[in-house]
Amino acid sequence: MAVPQLLNDIIQVLLQLAPAASLVALVLAGISLRREGGTTFLIGGGFTKWMFWVVVFVTLVPLVGWFTSFGVATPLPSGGIGTSWLSSFQSDVSSFVTTFVVGRMVTTLAAYFVLRAILDTASGGHPLPSILAAMFLLGTQTTYSLIQSYNTGSQFAAADVLDSLWNYLAGTIMPIAAGLAIVGAIINFATRRPVMRLVAVALAMLCVSGIWKLVAFDGGVGTSMSFTHGILNLTNWAGNVILPTLAGLFFANRRAEICPI
């Protein structure tokens, strides 16, 4: 039995509105980023949930292909939308999201976050969380294009996008964040405030890929990692690398206190 044309058109409308839905999810992710702290976010919080939905909407068609491997026939309609009012509805919603939400509202929200940064500073808080949220909102379209470029179109497209985002985060964002941490450490040093925490954070951001390899390394036992080997590797790394480094920093700090320049 043939699928009714109206049902095919409704499916086409939903599929073609997926890009608009991902843009709205990106805007909501930027707002949630500020609500959760700006410089940090909760795993399983609003920011990560909205980013997950962005990936789902971008890779919606490849995800539907999984039903075929489960034995469920999911023939997606081809061609355009035959029903005129549904076609107009899809065009109007997409235009509303692109022109109004992303083109105008996002800029206004970012401006309000900049104002919030000034108010945070005036009340003794830190302006960086609101500034980061504003920058994230202003880069909504660019972030969407970046995520879309990672879409491989295969059944594993969602996982491929998440892997690519991790590589982008570790290889591009983290070194920039490390530079900001060093700038903050210099400012703290000039104002006689503690600097070692920011220096350690900067080093950790530069080494985030190596830390991940350390956590995932299984000592040559096999491709599947065991919890015991993971804890053992971390213990060895902490005892053989971190503790000697901390000891050297401690003695250097004590020497500077005893014999100031």
GROMACS elastic network, one bead per residue, 0.5 to 0.9 nm:
[ bonds ]
;  ai    aj funct       b0    kb
    2     5     6  0.87160   500
    3     6     6  0.84863   500
    3     7     6  0.68996   500
    3     8     6  0.69270   500
    4     7     6  0.54087   500
    4     8     6  0.65178   500
    4     9     6  0.87959   500
    5     8     6  0.50564   500
    5     9     6  0.61311   500
    5    10     6  0.86583   500
    5    82     6  0.74108   500
    5    83     6  0.81006   500
    6     9     6  0.50444   500
    6    10     6  0.62376   500
    6    11     6  0.87344   500
    6    81     6  0.89713   500
    6    82     6  0.79524   500
    6    83     6  0.69389   500
    7    10     6  0.50875   500
    7    11     6  0.63169   500
    7    12     6  0.86332   500
    8    11     6  0.51649   500
    8    12     6  0.62040   500
    8    13     6  0.86683   500
    8    76     6  0.80424   500
    8    77     6  0.58069   500
    8    78     6  0.86295   500
    8    81     6  0.79833   500
    8    82     6  0.86891   500
    9    13     6  0.61235   500
    9    14     6  0.86913   500
    9    77     6  0.79628   500
    9    80     6  0.78766   500
    9    81     6  0.51075   500
    9    82     6  0.63315   500
    9    83     6  0.65959   500
    9    86     6  0.71820   500
    9    87     6  0.82126   500
   10    13     6  0.50371   500
   10    14     6  0.63231   500
   10    15     6  0.86824   500
   10    81     6  0.81825   500
   10    83     6  0.89915   500
   10    86     6  0.73532   500
   11    14     6  0.52001   500
   11    15     6  0.62098   500
   11    16     6  0.85817   500
   11    76     6  0.78531   500
   11    77     6  0.74490   500
   12    15     6  0.51114   500
   12    16     6  0.60046   500
   12    17     6  0.84468   500
   12    76     6  0.82031   500
   12    77     6  0.68239   500
   12    78     6  0.81383   500
   12    79     6  0.86301   500
   12    80     6  0.74297   500
   12    81     6  0.64416   500
   13    16     6  0.52019   500
   13    17     6  0.60553   500
   13    18     6  0.87732   500
   13    81     6  0.72581   500
   13    86     6  0.70101   500
   13    87     6  0.72941   500
   13    89     6  0.82623   500
   13    90     6  0.58356   500
   14    17     6  0.51543   500
   14    18     6  0.64913   500
   14    90     6  0.82824   500
   15    18     6  0.53709   500
   15    19     6  0.83025   500
   15    57     6  0.87412   500
   15    60     6  0.75514   500
   15    61     6  0.74853   500
   16    19     6  0.68040   500
   16    20     6  0.81048   500
   16    90     6  0.73190   500
   16    94     6  0.85646   500
   17    20     6  0.52781   500
   17    21     6  0.62345   500
   17    22     6  0.87567   500
   17    57     6  0.89399   500
   17    90     6  0.66082   500
   17    91     6  0.88148   500
   17    93     6  0.76959   500
   17    94     6  0.66163   500
   18    22     6  0.61858   500
   18    23     6  0.87290   500
   18    56     6  0.89204   500
   18    57     6  0.51640   500
   18    58     6  0.67115   500
   18    59     6  0.89190   500
   18    60     6  0.73577   500
   19    22     6  0.50930   500
   19    23     6  0.63699   500
   19    24     6  0.88146   500
   19    54     6  0.86766   500
   19    57     6  0.65832   500
   19    58     6  0.62836   500
   19    94     6  0.81802   500
   19   144     6  0.87762   500
   20    23     6  0.51471   500
   20    24     6  0.63872   500
   20    25     6  0.86601   500
   20    57     6  0.87988   500
   20    93     6  0.77786   500
   20    94     6  0.56808   500
   20    95     6  0.87158   500
   20    96     6  0.89574   500
   20    97     6  0.60499   500
   20    98     6  0.72794   500
   21    24     6  0.51492   500
   21    25     6  0.61566   500
   21    26     6  0.86651   500
   21    53     6  0.87551   500
   21    54     6  0.76704   500
   21    57     6  0.67909   500
   21    58     6  0.88985   500
   21    94     6  0.88513   500
   21    97     6  0.83614   500
   22    26     6  0.61866   500
   22    27     6  0.87631   500
   22    50     6  0.88080   500
   22    51     6  0.86773   500
   22    53     6  0.69825   500
   22    55     6  0.75218   500
   22    56     6  0.81238   500
   22    57     6  0.55156   500
   22    58     6  0.65349   500
   22   144     6  0.77115   500
   23    26     6  0.50516   500
   23    27     6  0.64504   500
   23    28     6  0.87887   500
   23    54     6  0.73428   500
   23    97     6  0.75505   500
   23    98     6  0.81192   500
   23   101     6  0.87364   500
   23   102     6  0.74966   500
   23   140     6  0.71760   500
   23   141     6  0.74746   500
   23   144     6  0.68274   500
   24    27     6  0.51395   500
   24    28     6  0.63153   500
   24    29     6  0.85796   500
   24    54     6  0.84991   500
   24    97     6  0.72678   500
   24   101     6  0.76667   500
   24   102     6  0.80478   500
   25    28     6  0.50552   500
   25    29     6  0.60411   500
   25    30     6  0.86939   500
   25    50     6  0.54335   500
   25    51     6  0.69532   500
   25    52     6  0.89439   500
   25    53     6  0.66836   500
   25    54     6  0.57599   500
   26    30     6  0.63288   500
   26    31     6  0.88111   500
   26    47     6  0.89485   500
   26    50     6  0.67279   500
   26    51     6  0.65475   500
   26    53     6  0.87012   500
   26    54     6  0.64447   500
   26   136     6  0.89360   500
   26   137     6  0.79176   500
   26   140     6  0.63793   500
   26   141     6  0.88687   500
   26   143     6  0.82830   500
   26   144     6  0.76992   500
   27    30     6  0.51765   500
   27    31     6  0.65049   500
   27    32     6  0.87325   500
   27    50     6  0.88051   500
   27   101     6  0.85353   500
   27   102     6  0.79707   500
   27   106     6  0.71608   500
   27   136     6  0.85565   500
   27   137     6  0.61967   500
   27   140     6  0.67829   500
   28    31     6  0.51008   500
   28    32     6  0.61191   500
   28    33     6  0.85245   500
   28    46     6  0.84054   500
   28    47     6  0.77791   500
   28    50     6  0.66928   500
   28    51     6  0.89029   500
   29    32     6  0.50133   500
   29    33     6  0.60328   500
   29    34     6  0.88851   500
   29    46     6  0.68336   500
   29    48     6  0.74597   500
   29    49     6  0.79049   500
   29    50     6  0.51551   500
   29    51     6  0.61995   500
   29    54     6  0.89947   500
   29   136     6  0.88905   500
   29   137     6  0.86668   500
   30    33     6  0.50289   500
   30    34     6  0.67623   500
   30    35     6  0.89344   500
   30    38     6  0.89201   500
   30    47     6  0.71142   500
   30    50     6  0.89422   500
   30   132     6  0.89232   500
   30   133     6  0.56535   500
   30   134     6  0.77240   500
   30   135     6  0.88389   500
   30   136     6  0.58951   500
   30   137     6  0.55872   500
   30   140     6  0.84571   500
   31    34     6  0.54888   500
   31    35     6  0.65141   500
   31    36     6  0.89057   500
   31    46     6  0.89463   500
   31    47     6  0.80156   500
   31   109     6  0.86595   500
   31   133     6  0.68382   500
   31   134     6  0.87473   500
   31   137     6  0.79276   500
   32    36     6  0.61269   500
   32    37     6  0.87042   500
   32    38     6  0.85188   500
   32    41     6  0.85540   500
   32    45     6  0.82639   500
   32    46     6  0.54568   500
   32    47     6  0.50967   500
   32    48     6  0.88664   500
   32    50     6  0.83682   500
   32   133     6  0.86351   500
   33    36     6  0.52995   500
   33    37     6  0.64717   500
   33    38     6  0.51672   500
   33    39     6  0.80569   500
   33    40     6  0.76810   500
   33    41     6  0.63319   500
   33    42     6  0.89720   500
   33    46     6  0.75415   500
   33    47     6  0.54018   500
   33    48     6  0.87978   500
   33   129     6  0.83123   500
   33   130     6  0.89719   500
   33   132     6  0.85440   500
   33   133     6  0.62328   500
   33   136     6  0.87562   500
   34    37     6  0.52690   500
   34    39     6  0.81904   500
   34    40     6  0.88659   500
   34    41     6  0.86512   500
   34    47     6  0.89504   500
   34   113     6  0.85602   500
   34   129     6  0.61221   500
   34   130     6  0.60286   500
   34   131     6  0.89609   500
   34   132     6  0.78834   500
   34   133     6  0.54589   500
   34   134     6  0.86474   500
   35    38     6  0.70729   500
   35    41     6  0.88024   500
   35    46     6  0.86341   500
   35    47     6  0.89241   500
   36    39     6  0.84307   500
   36    40     6  0.67885   500
   36    41     6  0.54095   500
   36    42     6  0.67835   500
   36    45     6  0.78754   500
   36    46     6  0.78600   500
   36    47     6  0.78049   500
   37    40     6  0.54476   500
   37    41     6  0.64390   500
   37    42     6  0.89449   500
   37   129     6  0.59783   500
   37   130     6  0.84117   500
   38    41     6  0.69706   500
   38   128     6  0.72569   500
   38   130     6  0.62846   500
   38   131     6  0.81034   500
   38   132     6  0.61292   500
   38   133     6  0.60626   500
   39   128     6  0.72635   500
   39   129     6  0.54006   500
   39   130     6  0.89135   500
   39   132     6  0.72247   500
   39   133     6  0.87661   500
   40   129     6  0.84040   500
   41    44     6  0.88391   500
   41    45     6  0.70262   500
   41    46     6  0.83211   500
   41    47     6  0.66826   500
   41    48     6  0.76746   500
   42    46     6  0.75138   500
   42    47     6  0.73735   500
   42    48     6  0.72981   500
   43    46     6  0.85669   500
   43    47     6  0.82712   500
   43    48     6  0.63032   500
   43    49     6  0.85618   500
   44    47     6  0.79036   500
   44    48     6  0.58372   500
   44    49     6  0.62369   500
   45    48     6  0.56969   500
   45    49     6  0.61919   500
   45    50     6  0.87242   500
   46    49     6  0.51665   500
   46    50     6  0.61354   500
   46    51     6  0.85497   500
   47    50     6  0.53716   500
   47    51     6  0.61650   500
   47    52     6  0.85701   500
   48    51     6  0.50538   500
   48    52     6  0.60272   500
   48    53     6  0.86574   500
   49    52     6  0.50580   500
   49    53     6  0.63702   500
   49    54     6  0.87332   500
   50    53     6  0.50373   500
   50    54     6  0.62520   500
   50    55     6  0.88162   500
   51    55     6  0.64736   500
   51    56     6  0.87188   500
   52    55     6  0.52179   500
   52    56     6  0.62884   500
   52    57     6  0.87909   500
   52   162     6  0.85953   500
   53    57     6  0.60745   500
   53    58     6  0.84468   500
   54    57     6  0.53246   500
   54    58     6  0.61861   500
   54    59     6  0.86604   500
   54   144     6  0.83225   500
   54   147     6  0.85492   500
   55    58     6  0.51457   500
   55    59     6  0.61425   500
   55    60     6  0.82654   500
   55   147     6  0.74024   500
   55   148     6  0.85780   500
   55   151     6  0.89160   500
   55   158     6  0.61850   500
   55   159     6  0.89458   500
   55   161     6  0.69875   500
   55   162     6  0.75588   500
   56    59     6  0.52683   500
   56    60     6  0.55900   500
   56    63     6  0.78210   500
   56   158     6  0.65473   500
   57    61     6  0.84476   500
   58    61     6  0.81664   500
   58   144     6  0.86729   500
   58   147     6  0.77024   500
   58   148     6  0.63995   500
   58   151     6  0.74462   500
   58   158     6  0.82281   500
   59    62     6  0.56267   500
   59    63     6  0.62297   500
   59    64     6  0.88455   500
   59   148     6  0.83341   500
   59   151     6  0.65874   500
   59   152     6  0.86598   500
   59   153     6  0.72119   500
   59   154     6  0.88788   500
   59   155     6  0.89062   500
   59   157     6  0.61474   500
   59   158     6  0.58230   500
   59   161     6  0.84995   500
   60    63     6  0.51259   500
   60    64     6  0.63071   500
   60    65     6  0.89105   500
   60   158     6  0.84938   500
   61    64     6  0.52078   500
   61    65     6  0.66880   500
   61    76     6  0.86681   500
   61   153     6  0.79593   500
   61   155     6  0.89103   500
   62    65     6  0.51242   500
   62    66     6  0.73038   500
   62   152     6  0.88792   500
   62   153     6  0.57339   500
   62   154     6  0.57269   500
   62   155     6  0.50898   500
   62   156     6  0.75778   500
   62   157     6  0.65299   500
   62   158     6  0.81352   500
   63    66     6  0.56121   500
   63    67     6  0.80091   500
   63   154     6  0.83561   500
   63   155     6  0.59795   500
   63   156     6  0.77709   500
   63   157     6  0.75868   500
   63   158     6  0.74735   500
   64    67     6  0.58956   500
   64    68     6  0.78643   500
   64    74     6  0.73689   500
   64    76     6  0.88752   500
   64   155     6  0.83459   500
   65    68     6  0.55334   500
   65    69     6  0.72347   500
   65    74     6  0.73167   500
   65   154     6  0.85200   500
   65   155     6  0.63765   500
   66    69     6  0.52775   500
   66    70     6  0.65699   500
   66    72     6  0.87730   500
   66   155     6  0.63758   500
   67    71     6  0.65412   500
   67    72     6  0.52196   500
   67    73     6  0.68555   500
   67    74     6  0.66164   500
   68    71     6  0.51948   500
   68    72     6  0.50310   500
   68    73     6  0.53506   500
   68    74     6  0.62318   500
   68    75     6  0.87614   500
   69    72     6  0.72593   500
   69    73     6  0.87614   500
   70    73     6  0.85780   500
   77    80     6  0.86435   500
   79    82     6  0.85503   500
   80    87     6  0.83805   500
   81    84     6  0.73318   500
   81    86     6  0.71022   500
   81    87     6  0.55892   500
   82    86     6  0.80459   500
   82    87     6  0.73064   500
   83    86     6  0.54798   500
   83    87     6  0.62211   500
   83    88     6  0.87602   500
   84    87     6  0.50442   500
   84    88     6  0.61703   500
   84    89     6  0.85754   500
   85    89     6  0.60638   500
   85    90     6  0.86515   500
   86    90     6  0.61883   500
   86    91     6  0.85498   500
   87    90     6  0.52270   500
   87    91     6  0.61854   500
   87    92     6  0.85606   500
   88    91     6  0.50819   500
   88    92     6  0.59686   500
   88    93     6  0.85574   500
   89    92     6  0.51598   500
   89    93     6  0.61459   500
   89    94     6  0.85448   500
   90    93     6  0.53426   500
   90    94     6  0.61336   500
   90    95     6  0.84892   500
   91    94     6  0.52709   500
   91    95     6  0.60255   500
   91    96     6  0.85064   500
   92    95     6  0.50894   500
   92    96     6  0.59966   500
   92    97     6  0.86508   500
   93    97     6  0.62277   500
   93    98     6  0.85782   500
   94    97     6  0.52713   500
   94    98     6  0.61130   500
   94    99     6  0.83711   500
   95    98     6  0.51372   500
   95    99     6  0.56431   500
   95   100     6  0.76698   500
   96    99     6  0.53944   500
   96   100     6  0.52235   500
   96   101     6  0.66651   500
   96   102     6  0.86979   500
   97   100     6  0.56631   500
   97   102     6  0.61234   500
   97   103     6  0.80970   500
   98   101     6  0.60842   500
   98   102     6  0.51763   500
   98   103     6  0.60570   500
   98   104     6  0.88929   500
   99   102     6  0.60705   500
   99   104     6  0.67944   500
   99   105     6  0.89992   500
  100   103     6  0.52873   500
  100   104     6  0.50938   500
  100   105     6  0.61736   500
  100   106     6  0.85382   500
  101   104     6  0.57684   500
  101   106     6  0.61190   500
  101   107     6  0.89655   500
  102   105     6  0.60829   500
  102   106     6  0.52424   500
  102   107     6  0.76922   500
  102   137     6  0.88383   500
  102   138     6  0.87604   500
  102   140     6  0.73754   500
  102   141     6  0.74067   500
  103   106     6  0.65891   500
  103   107     6  0.71444   500
  104   107     6  0.55439   500
  104   108     6  0.65179   500
  104   109     6  0.88927   500
  105   108     6  0.50658   500
  105   109     6  0.60949   500
  105   110     6  0.85413   500
  106   109     6  0.51224   500
  106   110     6  0.61359   500
  106   111     6  0.86248   500
  106   134     6  0.88007   500
  106   137     6  0.60015   500
  106   138     6  0.65460   500
  106   140     6  0.80625   500
  107   110     6  0.51120   500
  107   111     6  0.62511   500
  107   112     6  0.87933   500
  107   134     6  0.84308   500
  107   137     6  0.74366   500
  107   138     6  0.62554   500
  108   111     6  0.50442   500
  108   112     6  0.63726   500
  108   113     6  0.87532   500
  109   112     6  0.50907   500
  109   113     6  0.63193   500
  109   114     6  0.87732   500
  109   134     6  0.73847   500
  109   137     6  0.76855   500
  109   138     6  0.89722   500
  110   113     6  0.50234   500
  110   114     6  0.63533   500
  110   115     6  0.87624   500
  110   130     6  0.86861   500
  110   131     6  0.83473   500
  110   133     6  0.73384   500
  110   135     6  0.71328   500
  110   136     6  0.84436   500
  110   137     6  0.60931   500
  110   138     6  0.65603   500
  111   114     6  0.50754   500
  111   115     6  0.64077   500
  111   116     6  0.86321   500
  111   134     6  0.70651   500
  112   116     6  0.61234   500
  112   117     6  0.86496   500
  112   134     6  0.81806   500
  113   117     6  0.61789   500
  113   118     6  0.87428   500
  113   130     6  0.52590   500
  113   131     6  0.66505   500
  113   132     6  0.89282   500
  113   133     6  0.70160   500
  113   134     6  0.55908   500
  114   118     6  0.65666   500
  114   119     6  0.88160   500
  114   127     6  0.83304   500
  114   130     6  0.63344   500
  114   131     6  0.59017   500
  114   133     6  0.88497   500
  114   134     6  0.65553   500
  115   118     6  0.51693   500
  115   119     6  0.63524   500
  115   120     6  0.86092   500
  115   130     6  0.85020   500
  116   119     6  0.50035   500
  116   120     6  0.59704   500
  116   121     6  0.85411   500
  116   127     6  0.77505   500
  116   130     6  0.63556   500
  116   131     6  0.85452   500
  117   120     6  0.50022   500
  117   121     6  0.62272   500
  117   122     6  0.86242   500
  117   125     6  0.85800   500
  117   126     6  0.73226   500
  117   128     6  0.70335   500
  117   129     6  0.75591   500
  117   130     6  0.51430   500
  117   131     6  0.62886   500
  118   121     6  0.51548   500
  118   122     6  0.62216   500
  118   123     6  0.87493   500
  118   126     6  0.89346   500
  118   127     6  0.65177   500
  118   130     6  0.89261   500
  119   123     6  0.62003   500
  119   124     6  0.86858   500
  119   125     6  0.82811   500
  119   127     6  0.81250   500
  120   123     6  0.52192   500
  120   124     6  0.63607   500
  120   126     6  0.59291   500
  120   127     6  0.57587   500
  120   130     6  0.84288   500
  121   124     6  0.51800   500
  121   126     6  0.55513   500
  121   127     6  0.56233   500
  122   125     6  0.72194   500
  123   126     6  0.88514   500
  126   129     6  0.70630   500
  126   130     6  0.84749   500
  127   130     6  0.58021   500
  127   131     6  0.62830   500
  127   132     6  0.88192   500
  128   132     6  0.60337   500
  128   133     6  0.85778   500
  129   132     6  0.52652   500
  129   133     6  0.62978   500
  129   134     6  0.87203   500
  130   133     6  0.50782   500
  130   134     6  0.61673   500
  130   135     6  0.86621   500
  131   134     6  0.50947   500
  131   135     6  0.62317   500
  131   136     6  0.86210   500
  132   135     6  0.50960   500
  132   136     6  0.61117   500
  132   137     6  0.86435   500
  133   136     6  0.50518   500
  133   137     6  0.62387   500
  133   138     6  0.86734   500
  134   137     6  0.51724   500
  134   138     6  0.62139   500
  134   139     6  0.86792   500
  135   138     6  0.50776   500
  135   139     6  0.62271   500
  135   140     6  0.88146   500
  136   139     6  0.51856   500
  136   140     6  0.64482   500
  136   143     6  0.83966   500
  137   140     6  0.52276   500
  137   141     6  0.87241   500
  138   141     6  0.78297   500
  138   142     6  0.86064   500
  139   142     6  0.52003   500
  139   143     6  0.59031   500
  139   144     6  0.84856   500
  140   143     6  0.51727   500
  140   144     6  0.61586   500
  140   145     6  0.86895   500
  141   144     6  0.50898   500
  141   145     6  0.62414   500
  141   146     6  0.86488   500
  142   145     6  0.51014   500
  142   146     6  0.61810   500
  142   147     6  0.87010   500
  143   146     6  0.50136   500
  143   147     6  0.62155   500
  143   148     6  0.85289   500
  144   147     6  0.51707   500
  144   148     6  0.60608   500
  144   149     6  0.85869   500
  145   148     6  0.50263   500
  145   149     6  0.61560   500
  145   150     6  0.88771   500
  146   149     6  0.51792   500
  146   150     6  0.67324   500
  146   165     6  0.88789   500
  147   150     6  0.52984   500
  147   151     6  0.69101   500
  147   161     6  0.66392   500
  147   162     6  0.88423   500
  147   164     6  0.84259   500
  147   165     6  0.75038   500
  148   151     6  0.53245   500
  148   152     6  0.88810   500
  148   161     6  0.82165   500
  149   152     6  0.79641   500
  149   161     6  0.86254   500
  150   157     6  0.80899   500
  150   160     6  0.70324   500
  150   161     6  0.51755   500
  150   162     6  0.86537   500
  150   164     6  0.64780   500
  150   165     6  0.81621   500
  151   154     6  0.80842   500
  151   157     6  0.55775   500
  151   158     6  0.73840   500
  151   160     6  0.70438   500
  151   161     6  0.58623   500
  152   155     6  0.86285   500
  152   156     6  0.79341   500
  152   157     6  0.52816   500
  152   158     6  0.86037   500
  152   160     6  0.70343   500
  152   161     6  0.78507   500
  153   156     6  0.78622   500
  153   157     6  0.55585   500
  153   158     6  0.89050   500
  154   157     6  0.50678   500
  154   158     6  0.86312   500
  154   160     6  0.88392   500
  155   158     6  0.77681   500
  155   159     6  0.88806   500
  156   159     6  0.53966   500
  156   160     6  0.60799   500
  156   161     6  0.86920   500
  157   161     6  0.60809   500
  157   162     6  0.86132   500
  158   161     6  0.51977   500
  158   162     6  0.63359   500
  158   163     6  0.86783   500
  159   162     6  0.50808   500
  159   163     6  0.60905   500
  159   164     6  0.85381   500
  160   163     6  0.50764   500
  160   164     6  0.60962   500
  160   165     6  0.85472   500
  161   164     6  0.50683   500
  161   165     6  0.60837   500
  161   166     6  0.85887   500
  162   165     6  0.50487   500
  162   166     6  0.62234   500
  162   167     6  0.87307   500
  163   166     6  0.50894   500
  163   167     6  0.63322   500
  163   168     6  0.86619   500
  164   167     6  0.50476   500
  164   168     6  0.61213   500
  164   169     6  0.84990   500
  165   169     6  0.59915   500
  165   170     6  0.85223   500
  166   170     6  0.60548   500
  166   171     6  0.83390   500
  167   170     6  0.51511   500
  167   171     6  0.57211   500
  167   172     6  0.79325   500
  167   209     6  0.85136   500
  168   171     6  0.52219   500
  168   172     6  0.53625   500
  168   173     6  0.67555   500
  168   174     6  0.87422   500
  169   172     6  0.56419   500
  169   174     6  0.60780   500
  170   173     6  0.62003   500
  170   174     6  0.52840   500
  170   175     6  0.76598   500
  170   205     6  0.78816   500
  170   206     6  0.82238   500
  170   207     6  0.87359   500
  170   208     6  0.63833   500
  170   209     6  0.61959   500
  171   174     6  0.63938   500
  171   175     6  0.68725   500
  171   206     6  0.86299   500
  171   208     6  0.88281   500
  171   209     6  0.78793   500
  172   175     6  0.59703   500
  172   176     6  0.67684   500
  172   177     6  0.89808   500
  173   176     6  0.53121   500
  173   177     6  0.61712   500
  173   178     6  0.86502   500
  174   178     6  0.60322   500
  174   179     6  0.86380   500
  174   202     6  0.86520   500
  174   205     6  0.52718   500
  174   206     6  0.64160   500
  174   207     6  0.88987   500
  174   208     6  0.77029   500
  175   179     6  0.63427   500
  175   180     6  0.87927   500
  175   202     6  0.81318   500
  175   205     6  0.64257   500
  175   206     6  0.55383   500
  176   179     6  0.51043   500
  176   180     6  0.64791   500
  176   181     6  0.87530   500
  176   205     6  0.89178   500
  177   181     6  0.62074   500
  177   182     6  0.86999   500
  177   202     6  0.74008   500
  177   205     6  0.71745   500
  177   206     6  0.87797   500
  178   182     6  0.62716   500
  178   183     6  0.86702   500
  178   198     6  0.87856   500
  178   199     6  0.85610   500
  178   201     6  0.72000   500
  178   203     6  0.70677   500
  178   204     6  0.81534   500
  178   205     6  0.56255   500
  178   206     6  0.63864   500
  179   182     6  0.50957   500
  179   183     6  0.63040   500
  179   184     6  0.86711   500
  179   202     6  0.70150   500
  180   183     6  0.50069   500
  180   184     6  0.61956   500
  180   185     6  0.85906   500
  180   202     6  0.81185   500
  181   185     6  0.61283   500
  181   186     6  0.86678   500
  181   198     6  0.55204   500
  181   199     6  0.68598   500
  181   201     6  0.69435   500
  181   202     6  0.54757   500
  182   186     6  0.62070   500
  182   187     6  0.86338   500
  182   195     6  0.89544   500
  182   198     6  0.67108   500
  182   199     6  0.62348   500
  182   201     6  0.88118   500
  182   202     6  0.63482   500
  183   186     6  0.51373   500
  183   187     6  0.63050   500
  183   188     6  0.86483   500
  184   187     6  0.50789   500
  184   188     6  0.61254   500
  184   189     6  0.85465   500
  184   195     6  0.80989   500
  184   198     6  0.69929   500
  184   199     6  0.88993   500
  185   188     6  0.50122   500
  185   189     6  0.60675   500
  185   190     6  0.85953   500
  185   193     6  0.86828   500
  185   194     6  0.78930   500
  185   196     6  0.75583   500
  185   197     6  0.82173   500
  185   198     6  0.55173   500
  185   199     6  0.63694   500
  186   189     6  0.50025   500
  186   190     6  0.61825   500
  186   191     6  0.86330   500
  186   195     6  0.74766   500
  187   190     6  0.51065   500
  187   191     6  0.62352   500
  187   192     6  0.85215   500
  187   193     6  0.83912   500
  187   195     6  0.86401   500
  188   191     6  0.50771   500
  188   192     6  0.59121   500
  188   194     6  0.62692   500
  188   195     6  0.58566   500
  189   193     6  0.57566   500
  189   194     6  0.68871   500
  189   195     6  0.60451   500
  190   193     6  0.76865   500
  192   195     6  0.85690   500
  194   197     6  0.71663   500
  194   198     6  0.83415   500
  195   198     6  0.55823   500
  195   199     6  0.63157   500
  195   200     6  0.87655   500
  196   200     6  0.60318   500
  196   201     6  0.84908   500
  197   200     6  0.51615   500
  197   201     6  0.61688   500
  197   202     6  0.86587   500
  198   202     6  0.61043   500
  198   203     6  0.86440   500
  199   202     6  0.50894   500
  199   203     6  0.63230   500
  199   204     6  0.86372   500
  200   203     6  0.51518   500
  200   204     6  0.61293   500
  200   205     6  0.86159   500
  201   204     6  0.50080   500
  201   205     6  0.61134   500
  201   206     6  0.86298   500
  202   205     6  0.51391   500
  202   206     6  0.62999   500
  202   207     6  0.86591   500
  203   206     6  0.51429   500
  203   207     6  0.61862   500
  203   208     6  0.85382   500
  204   208     6  0.57700   500
  204   211     6  0.79644   500
  205   208     6  0.51235   500
  205   209     6  0.84890   500
  206   209     6  0.78557   500
  206   210     6  0.86708   500
  207   210     6  0.51650   500
  207   211     6  0.60813   500
  207   212     6  0.86194   500
  208   212     6  0.61697   500
  208   213     6  0.86412   500
  209   212     6  0.50767   500
  209   213     6  0.62498   500
  209   214     6  0.86113   500
  210   214     6  0.61241   500
  210   215     6  0.86547   500
  211   215     6  0.62481   500
  211   216     6  0.86385   500
  212   215     6  0.50845   500
  212   216     6  0.61133   500
  212   217     6  0.83780   500
  213   216     6  0.50839   500
  213   217     6  0.57266   500
  214   217     6  0.51642   500
  214   218     6  0.84525   500
  214   230     6  0.81580   500
  214   233     6  0.71014   500
  214   234     6  0.73466   500
  214   237     6  0.83872   500
  215   218     6  0.81508   500
  215   230     6  0.59137   500
  215   231     6  0.82367   500
  215   233     6  0.72935   500
  215   234     6  0.69171   500
  216   225     6  0.67824   500
  216   230     6  0.70152   500
  217   220     6  0.76770   500
  217   223     6  0.88616   500
  217   225     6  0.71938   500
  217   229     6  0.82945   500
  217   230     6  0.71248   500
  217   233     6  0.77778   500
  218   221     6  0.58002   500
  218   222     6  0.67432   500
  218   223     6  0.74929   500
  218   224     6  0.75399   500
  218   225     6  0.52843   500
  218   226     6  0.70507   500
  218   229     6  0.59254   500
  218   230     6  0.65275   500
  218   233     6  0.79249   500
  219   222     6  0.79172   500
  219   225     6  0.88858   500
  219   229     6  0.72587   500
  219   230     6  0.87612   500
  219   233     6  0.79042   500
  220   223     6  0.79288   500
  221   224     6  0.80273   500
  221   225     6  0.79103   500
  221   226     6  0.89536   500
  221   229     6  0.88481   500
  222   225     6  0.70373   500
  225   228     6  0.86556   500
  225   229     6  0.72030   500
  225   230     6  0.71822   500
  226   229     6  0.54814   500
  226   230     6  0.63567   500
  226   231     6  0.88905   500
  227   230     6  0.50770   500
  227   231     6  0.62947   500
  227   232     6  0.86031   500
  228   231     6  0.53361   500
  228   232     6  0.61745   500
  228   233     6  0.86831   500
  229   233     6  0.60607   500
  229   234     6  0.85978   500
  230   233     6  0.52042   500
  230   234     6  0.63167   500
  230   235     6  0.86531   500
  231   234     6  0.51542   500
  231   235     6  0.61265   500
  231   236     6  0.86429   500
  232   235     6  0.50820   500
  232   236     6  0.61707   500
  232   237     6  0.85577   500
  233   236     6  0.51532   500
  233   237     6  0.60958   500
  233   238     6  0.85508   500
  234   237     6  0.50491   500
  234   238     6  0.60236   500
  234   239     6  0.85024   500
  235   238     6  0.51193   500
  235   239     6  0.60518   500
  235   240     6  0.84285   500
  236   239     6  0.51884   500
  236   240     6  0.58464   500
  236   241     6  0.80019   500
  237   240     6  0.53167   500
  237   241     6  0.54371   500
  237   242     6  0.68080   500
  237   243     6  0.89168   500
  238   241     6  0.55754   500
  238   243     6  0.61498   500
  238   244     6  0.88866   500
  239   242     6  0.61879   500
  239   243     6  0.54701   500
  239   244     6  0.75277   500
  240   243     6  0.65625   500
  240   244     6  0.66442   500
  240   245     6  0.88742   500
  241   244     6  0.57916   500
  241   245     6  0.62680   500
  241   246     6  0.87610   500
  242   245     6  0.51752   500
  242   246     6  0.61270   500
  242   247     6  0.85866   500
  243   246     6  0.50514   500
  243   247     6  0.60609   500
  243   248     6  0.86375   500
  244   248     6  0.62158   500
  244   249     6  0.86478   500
  245   248     6  0.51678   500
  245   249     6  0.62650   500
  245   250     6  0.85647   500
  246   249     6  0.50265   500
  246   250     6  0.59834   500
  246   251     6  0.86590   500
  247   251     6  0.62828   500
  247   252     6  0.85270   500
  248   251     6  0.53145   500
  248   252     6  0.60889   500
  248   253     6  0.85324   500
  249   252     6  0.50075   500
  249   253     6  0.60195   500
  249   254     6  0.85514   500
  250   253     6  0.51258   500
  250   254     6  0.61839   500
  250   255     6  0.86063   500
  251   255     6  0.60399   500
  251   256     6  0.85401   500
  252   255     6  0.51223   500
  252   256     6  0.62449   500
  252   257     6  0.87233   500
  253   256     6  0.51033   500
  253   257     6  0.63261   500
  253   258     6  0.87615   500
  254   257     6  0.50584   500
  254   258     6  0.61913   500
  254   259     6  0.84485   500
  255   258     6  0.50989   500
  255   259     6  0.57541   500
  255   260     6  0.77236   500
  256   259     6  0.52239   500
  256   260     6  0.50332   500
  256   261     6  0.74240   500
  257   260     6  0.56734   500
